[in-house]
């Protein structure tokens, strides 16, 4: 069994976590190591739910904050074990999960171990299966089985955000837009009706799309409507009778899923539209006291989150949430994934200060 040394600094702890391979659905070893380490801390109540580990303080504070991170990674790509690169402009830690998001997990474990009396009650959640289908996601399952463990005044998801606050997140909707035709032999194409040719109108509409950029709580979001795949054709000598254009709509968090679907159906009026996937956005929530105090503690800067993250799972439970973690999100899932050492150290220091443990 792998062991984690909670007395180690956050960068060393990140390296230890990275070197426990934990591709989605293979999180048992890392969850075992996290649970074993946290159960040594007498000030925490620790529970295990599948391969999701929850640890809580119960100090009777006026506020409770959830700090969460996922333990799984995307599949290996010749990028283990972790390695440290020393550079004049700041060291980097390379390896699968360094950025997404074991640097953030290491900060969570350091806070759990070394801030025994925070000025707010804390719930630490280190969960499984974020990188795959929602049905396997540890937060999805926890919200169904033990929603009380996710209840709080505020939540911080330590997804990579370049060590600044990224507030809320955009929603995502995927649809299949279909055209229909009639099969015929390609040598006698005039006997049929080419469904792929009919898809030209769909692509023309997408080219003419004008992205909406709403400002919410002072943050400008940028919606996007894009074709991401085209499917059609059955053989090289057959006129196709169906073509499917897969379209992804990234919508600002002031739209509900129903609003987003209505917009897309209206945009593609006259075409056969089928929704294949949908997830709500999350409003920034920066007006709640805990969020305001947190933003001030980490420099007062906030950016909108354009991608979708699990902050939406918290806002769905009525818990305002932000993304705040070490690493550049543009490096997530890349073979050359890395995290700046300075990001890890700064995130830990700022969170410690916010929780009243500067030393």
N, C-alpha and C positions, 0 to 999 in steps of 0.2 A: 504494500500500500504506500502511495506517495504521501509525504508529509509537508506541511507548510509551516514556516518559521515566522510567527507573527511578531517576533522581536526584530526581524530584519527590516531594513528600510524599504520604502514602497517600490523602488526600482528593482531591488533584488527580489522582492515578493512578486512583482510582475513577471520576472524571469522564471520563477518557480511555477507560477500558474501557467505560463505559456508552455512550459516543458511537460505539463500534463496534457497529453492530447485529448481533446474534447469536442470532436466533430459532432454535430447535432445527432441525437439519439445514442451517443456514446459518452454521456456525461457522468456515468456512475463514479469513475475514479476521482474526478475533480470534485464532485459533490461530496463524496466520502471524505476527501482531504479537507474541504471547507467545513463540513460538519464537525469533524474531529477537532479542528483548530478552534472553532467557535465554542464548542462545549467546554473548553478549558477556562472560559471567561465567566466568572461567577456572577457578574452584574448583568448578564444577558439570559433571557429565556429563549431556548433554541428548539425549533421544531423542523421536521423533515417531511416534505410532501413530494413523493416521487423523487426526482433529482433536483428539487428546488429546496433551498435552505432559508429559513426565516429566523432572524434573531432580533429580540426586542428588549429595550429598556422599559422599566415601569417605575418611574421616579415621581409621578404625579405632576409633571410639568404642565404648563398652560397650553402648550402646543405639541403636536406630534408630527414628525416629518418622516416620510419613507425615503430611503436612499437605495436605489436598485440597480442591478446590472446582470446581464445574462452571462452564463458560463460557457455556452457552446460557441463553436466557430464554424465557418464554412470548411469544405474539404481541404485536405493538405495539398500543397502545390510546391513541394520541395523547399519548404520554408520552416522547418524545424530541425534542430533545436534553436532556441533564441540565441542571438549573438549581439554583443554591444560594440558599437562603432564609436571610437573616440574622435572628436572633431574639434577644431579650434572654435567653431561657432556654436558648439553645444553637442553633447553626446546623443546618439540615437540608439534605441533598442529595436532590433529587427526580429521578425518572426511572426508566425501565424497567430493572430489574436492580440498582438501587442497593442494595436490601435483599436480594434473592434473585438472585445473591449476589455481585455484583461488588465490594462493599465488602470482603467476605472475600477475594476473589481479589486485590485490591490489597494487602491485608496479606500474603498469601502471596508476592507478587512483591517487596514491600519486604524481607521476611525473606530471600528468596533472594538479593537483591542486597546487603544490608547486614549480614548475619550470616555472614561467610565461614568462621568457625571456631566453630561452635556446640558446646556441651558434649555434644551427642548428634548422631549422624549423621542427616541429614534426607533425606527423599524428598518432593519437591513434585509433586503431580499436579493438573494443570488439564485438565479433561476435558469431553467433548462429551455432548450429548443426555441430560441428566438429566430434563428436563421431559416426555419422551415415553415410549413403550413401552420396556420393559426391554431388549429385543433390540438397541436402538440405543445404549444407555447405554455411555459410554466405560469405566466401571469394569467393567461386565459383560464387555465385549470384552477389556479388559486382563487380567482375571482368568482368561480362557480362553487368551489368546495368550501372556502374559508374567506369570504369577502371582508370579514372584520379585520383580517390581517393586513389588508391593503387600505383600510380606512385611515385618513390622516388629514391634517390641515393643508399639507403641501407635500409634493413629491419631487425628487430629483432623480432623473434617469441618467446614469453616467455614460451615455453613449458619446463617442468622440465628437467634439464640437470646437476643436482648436482652443480648448481651455477657456472659452467664453460661453455665456448663456445663449442658448438657442431656444426661443420661447415657442410653445405650441408646436403644431406640425400641420402640414397640409394633408387632406384626405386623398385617397386614391380609389379610382373606379376603372375597371376594365370591362370593355364591351366587345362583342363580335358584331361587326356590321356586314350584312350579307347582301350579295346580289345573286339573282337567279337567272338562268338561261335555259338553253336546250342543247343536249348533246347531238353531235353529228360527226361524221368522218371529216378530218381536216382537209381532205382532198375535195370535199363538197361542203365547205364551210357555210355557204349561203343557205344550206338546209337547216342550220342550227342557229343558236343565239349565244354569243360568247360572253359568259358571265364575268370573265376577267376584264374584258373591255368595258363592261358596264361599271366596273369599280373605279374607272377614271373620275367619275363625278364625286366619289367619296374623297379621293385624294385632292381634287380641286378645292373642295370645301375646306379641307384641313390646311391647304396652303394659304387660304384666305382668312383663316382663323386669327382673330385679334385678341391677344392674351389680356385678361383682366388682371389688374394690379391693385387690389384693395389695401387700404391702410387700416390696420387693426391694432389698437393700443399703441399707436406710434410706429408700428412695424409694417413695412411694405412687403406683402406676399406677391408671388408671381405665378399665376396659374399656367398650366400647360396642357394642350390637347394634341396627341401625337399618335400616328400609326406606328406600331412596334413590330408588326408581323403581317404578312399576306400569305394566305393559303388558297390554292386553287389548282385545278387540273388533275386528270386521272391517267393520261397517257400521252405520249408524244404525237399521236395521230388522231386525238379526239378533241373536239371543241368542248370546253368545260361548261357544265351546267350550274356550277356554284363557285363563288369566290367569297372568301372571308377576309376582311381587313380587321385585325385586332387593334383596338385603339385604347390608349391609357389616358385618362383624365386626372391630372393632379389639381385638386381644387382647394381654394383657400378655406380656412377653418370657420369662416362666417357662413358657409354653405353647409347644410345637412346632407346626408347621403341621398335623401329623397330629392333635395334641390338639385344636387349634382346629376342624378339620373334624369330628372326632368329636363335639365339643360341639354344633356347629350342627346336625348331622344328628340328634342326640338331641333337641335343642330342638324341631325341626320334625318329629318322628316322625309318620308317617302321611301326610306330604306328599312330593312328588317334588322332590328337592333336587339341583341340579347346580352344581358348583364352576366358576366362570368365571375367577377370578384369585386368586393367593395369593402372599404374600411373608412371610418369617420376621421375627420381632422380633430385637432385640439386647439381651443382658443388659448392665447398666451397666458392669461390668468396672472398678470404681473401686478394687479391691483390689490391682491390679498396681503395682509401684513407680513407674513412669513416670506412671501416672494419678494416684497419690497426690500426687506432687511437683507435677504440673501443677495439680491442684485447689487445693493450698496456694498456688501462685504466683498464681492468679487469684482469690483471695479466700475459698476454702474452701466456696463455695456451689455446690450442684448441685441441679438440678430433673429430674424425669423427663421424657422426651420422649414425648408422646402420639401425635404423627404418625409416619409412616414416613419414614426417610431412608436414605441410602446407608451409614450406619454398619453396617447389617445385612450389606452386602457384605463389609466387613472382618471382622466377627465370624464370618461364614461361612468365612473363611480362617484363623480362630483368632487374629485380631488384635483385642484390645480397642479400642473406639473411642468417642469422645464427639462431640457437636455443640458448637461454640463459635464464634460469629461475630457481627458487628455487625448490628443491625437487629431489628425486631419481626417474628417469623414471621407474625403476624396480618395484616401488610401485604403479604406475598408475593402476587403475581399481581393486586393491585389497581391500578386506574388511577392512584390517588393515591400509589403506592408511593414511599417515601422512607427514608433512613437518617440517624440522628443523627450528625453529624460526631464528636461525643464518643465514640460507640461505636467508630468506626473507629480513632481515636487510642488509645483505651484498650486495645482488643484487640491492636494492634501493640505497645504498650509492655509489656503483660503477657507476651506471647509472647517478646519480646526479653529480658525479665528472666529468664524461665524457661530460656531458651537460653543464658544467661550473657553477654548483650550489652546491659547496661543503658543504655549511653551512646547 
